[in-house]
Amino acid sequence: MPADRCGVLWVSIFHLYKGSFKKKSFIGDFVKISVKLTQPENWVKKKSKYKGIIIRTKKETLKKDGSWIKFNQNNVVLLKKRTTPLGGDISGPTLCSLNRKVFLQSFSGVI
């Protein structure tokens, strides 16, 4: 499910970057996605393909201070190019490890 405000309701991940035999991805990984469901009369069309970055997962993630964090659902952000989100700002919290310099203007809530 996308976390930015581009009007896409449901996506499917079909390619994981960083190796040809990679089976699972975690927070901060780049993926190739296909749009499955959009809002009516949206400028992002169904069956279109985009790059994305995973920002929230249901699987627990270990933080640097030793605590675990997990979210209620898996979320991805659709990207125009390598760093700019397709829908502008991003809703909801993200991890501090994901908050790189190139993404500083996009991520609002940081855990």
N, C-alpha and C positions, 0 to 999 in steps of 0.2 A: 504494500500500500504506500503510495507516495506521501511525503511529509511536506511538500511545498505547495503553493497555491496556483498550480497550473491547470486545474480542472480535471485531472485524471483520477479515477476512483480505484482502479485495479490494474496491476501490472504483473507480468510473469518474467522471471529471470531465466535466460536460456544460455548464458555464457559467463564464466568466471575468469577474470584476467589473472595474470601471474602464473602461467604454466598450463600445459595442456592436460595434465592428469589431476588437476585440482578438483576435489569433490565438494568442499564446503567453503563458505566464506564467512568473514566476521566483520565487525564494525570497522569502517574505514577502507574496505575493499571496493575496488571498481568492478562493476558488472555491466553486462549488456542486457537490456530489457525490451520487452514488447508490450505495447499498451493493449489491454484487454477490454476495459470499460471506461468511458468518459462521460462527463456531463453533456446534456443535449446542447447542440450548437456550439461546441467548443472548438478552439483553433488547433488543438492537438488531436489528431485523428486516430481512430481505432486502427490497429494493426501496424502502427508506425513503430520504428525501432530507435532507441536512444541509449546513450551511456548513462550510468547512474552510479551513485556511491551509497553504500549501506550506512545508515546512521543509528538505527536502533534494532535490536534483536531480542527475541524471547529467551535465547540462551544466555546464561549468566556470564558476566565479564568481570575479570579481576581488575580492580583499580590499583593505582600505585601505592595507596595507603593501606592496602591489604583487605579492603572491603569488597564485597560482591555487589553488582548491580545488574538488574534485568528489567526489561520493559514489557508492557502488555502485548505488543504486536511488533512484527517486523516492519521497518519502514526504510524507504529508499528515496533519494533525491534525484530527480531527472536533471541532467546536465546538458547545456548547450555546447560548450566546449569542454576543456579539461577541468575548469574551475568554476564557471558561472552557472548558477542554478537556472533552470528553465522558467520556474514560476516566481522568481523574485525572492521574497523572504521565506524562511522556513519556520513552521509551527512546531512547538514543543521543545523539550529538552534534548541536548546532545551531550556526548562525553567530552571531557576536556582534551583527551588524547586525539580526538578527531579535529579539534580546533587548530588547524595549521594556519600559517600566515596568509595563505591564499584564500582561505575560507573565512577570515575574521569578520568581514562585513556581512556575511550571509547568516551566520549562526547567532541567534539571540540568547537563548537560555542554555547555559553550560553547567553541567554537573561535575 
